Amino acid sequence: MTSRFPSVYSRAPAAPSSPISRAPAAPGPGPRAPGAPLKVLFVVALASVFVFLTVPGQTQKSAGPEYIDGRFWVDLEPPVSSEGEEYPLSEDTAIELLLEEARYVFSAMLYGFRFRYVPSDNGRRIEEEFELEAISMVERGDERLSVLSTRVEDLRLYAQLEYRLADFQRSRLAGWESNRVESVGAEGEAPFWQGHGARIPAIEDAIRRAVRGLLQTMTDNKPREARGSVLLLEAPRIYIRSGGYRARVNVKVKVDDIRPYEVY
């Protein structure tokens, strides 16, 4: 292996041996004069260390992507609006809605959620329960969240948004790269009459279905409860169908605990 450190020690060629003389030994050499080879070597060594420490690129960067992004849209003349709401939407208002949606989505892609899931069981008269808790959120006004481009087509504003990652966020994402973490996709829905905000419930419904589908492959019997964490792999695909918002998600799911029903 070739070393990155320059050699600072050199060995001078040995001088030819002189014949043995029986004459009285000459007096020993005096103090080493300034500029002797040892001092030169010491200075060279210090300079080499300084150069090594100041060469760009020596610091190892965190693994993971430098940014995450997504394509978002909003209707400027939404079919459903509440009394007192702006109609039609101005471009500034539309972008504010998309920034808030992107903040939620990018948080789910960076940090993910903790989940608790209880499958329904008619025999035990237990209803399905699903809880999501955000691990952390991108703050409002975060300068790393930006709008790259916008366009309006058929009364719909489309925007490409991006979030630049800090080193600790890149390292966090790298921790999800293990092949042992299951990836799964699913679709969810929410009523259209809830307005633009119904996109979030549609995304969370898709995550619920993804978790439920994965658990069905992990155990033959319905568990009493399951807990874990889930991470969005990309911005969800949102579209309208049959009077509601539908969201298609791809997620990674870590199941930390599955509690079975006790058998007596």
N, C-alpha and C positions, 0 to 999 in steps of 0.2 A: 504494500500500500504506500502510495506517495504521500509524504507529509506536507501539510500546508505551512509548516513552520520552517523558515529559512535556517540553514545551519549557521550557528554563530561560533562554533568551535572548529578550529583547524589545527592540524598537526604539522609542524614544520618538518622538513626532511632532516633526518639525522645527519649530523656532521661526521665526516670520516674520522675514525679514531686515530689519535696521534700516537707515536711511539712512546714507550714508557721512558720517562726521564728520571735519573737518580739525583737530579739537582734539587736543592731545597724547594719546597712548595712555595709558590707565589702567595702573597697575602690574598685573603678572600675578597670577593667583590664588595664594593660599598653599596649603599642604598640604591634601590631601583630608580633610575632617572625618570622624570615626568615623560609621559607619552610612551611608556613601555607597552609591549603587546598585550599584557593582561588588562590594562586600563582600556585599551582600544576595544578588546573583545567585550568588556562589560558595557561600554557605550553602544556597541553594535547590538548587543542583546536587548537593551532597553528600547532602542529604536525599532527593532523587529517586533517586539511585543506591542508597542504603540501602533505600528502600522497594522498589525493583525486586528487590534481592537477597533480600529477606525475604518476598516475596509467595508464599504456598503454591502449589504446582503448577507453578512455573517449571522445576523440574528434570525433564528428560525421562526417563520410565520405560522400562525395557527392554521390547521387544516379546515376545509370547508369552503363553501362559495363566498364570494365577496358581496353578493347582493341577492335578494329575492324580488320577484316582480309578478305582476298579474294584469289582466285586462278586465276592466269593469265597465258597466254601462248603467244608464238611468234614463227613463222616459221623461222628456221635457213636458209632455202633456199626458200625465198618467191617467189611466181610465178611472182610477179610484183616488179621491182626495178628500180630506176632512175639511169641515167648515173653518174658515180663517187661515188655511194654508195657502201659500203662494201658488198661483196657477195662471198661466203656465210657469214652469220653473225657469228662473234666469240661469245663465251658465254658471255664475258664481255659486248659486245655491246648489245646483246639480253637482258641482265639483266638491262642495262641502259634504254632501251626502256620500259621494264616492270615497272621499278621504276617511270618513268615519267607518265605512264598510271595509276599506283596505286596512285600517288600523286593527279591526277585529280579525280579518283574515291573516294578515302578516303576523299578528300575535300568535294565532293558532299554528302558523307554519314555523315560528321561531321557538315558542315555549310549549305549546300544546295545552291540553286539558288533563285534569284528573277526572276519572269517571267512577260512578257507582251504578251498577245495573242489577235490577231484580227482575227476572223473567216472570211473566204472568203464569199462573197455575190455577186453572179452573177447579180442579179437584180440591185444592187447599183454599180456594176463594182468595187468591192473592192476585192483585192487579200489577201490571208491569210498571216499574219505576226506572227512570233514567235521569241521573244528575251529572251535569258537567260543571267543573270549576276551573276557570282560567288560572294557569300557573303564574303567569305574569302578562302584562299588557304593554304594548307600545304606547307611550304617552302622547296625549294630544299636543300638537305643535312640535313634535320631534323633527329636527332638521334633517334627519337621515331619510325621512319619508318625503317623496317628491313625485310630482306629476311630470312624466316625460313628454307626453303628447296627448292631444284631444282632437276629436272630429265629431261632427254632427251629421247624422244620416237618418232620414225618415223620422224626424222628430225624436231621435234618440242620441244622447251624447255618449260617446265611447272614450275611454281614457286608459292610457297605459301608465301604471304607477310602479314605483320602485322603492325598495328600502335597502339602504347600504348597511352592511353588518359590521359591528364592532368585533374585535378579536374574540372576546368571550362568547359572543353569540355564534360565531363560526365554530368555535370549539364545542359549543353545546349541540349544534346540528351534527357535527361529526360523531357525537356519541350515539346518534340514532342510525348510523350507517351499518350496524351489524346485521348480517343475514339472518340472525336468530330472531330478529324482530319482525313479526308478521305484517305484510302489506295486504290491504283489502280495499275494495271499492264498493260503493253503494249509492243509491239515490234516495233523497228525501223530498218532502213537499210541505207547503204551508199555504193557507188560504190567501187568495189574491186580494181580498177585500181589506186585509191588514196593511196594505200599502207597501212602500219600498222597504220598510222595516221587516217585512215578512221573510226577507231573504235569510236573515240570521236564524230564525226558527227552522227554515228549510234545510240549512246547512247542518244544524244540530240534529234534526231528524235523520239526515243521511248518516251522520256519525253514529247515532243510536243503532241504525240498521246494520252498519258495518260491524259494530261491536257484537251485536246479537248474532249475526251470521258467523263471525269468527268463533264465538263461544260454542255454537252448535257443532262445529267441527272438532272441538277440543274435548268434549265430554258427551257421553251417551245420555246421561240423566240431566234434567234441568237443575242448575245450581240454585242454592238459596240466595246467593249474592255473589257478585264478582266486582273486583276493584282493579284499577290500573291507570294507565295514562295513554293518551292518543295524540298524534301529531299529524296535521295536514301536510301532505307532500307537495301540494301545489294549490294555486287559487282555484276554488270550485268553479265548475261550469254552471251558470245560472240561466234558466230559460223558462218560458211560460207555456203551460199546457193544461188543458181541462180546467180552466178557471183558477189556477194556482201557480205559485212559483215552485219550480223544481230545481234541486241542486244535486249535482253529481260530484262526489268527493273521492279522492284517493288518500288513504291514511295509513299510518303505521300504528300498531296497537301493541302495547306492553301490558300483559295481564299479570298482575302482581299477586292476586289472591282469589281463589275460587272456594267458596264455602258451600259444601253440600248439605242437604237436609239430613238431620240425624235420624237413624233408623232404630226403632225400639223393638 
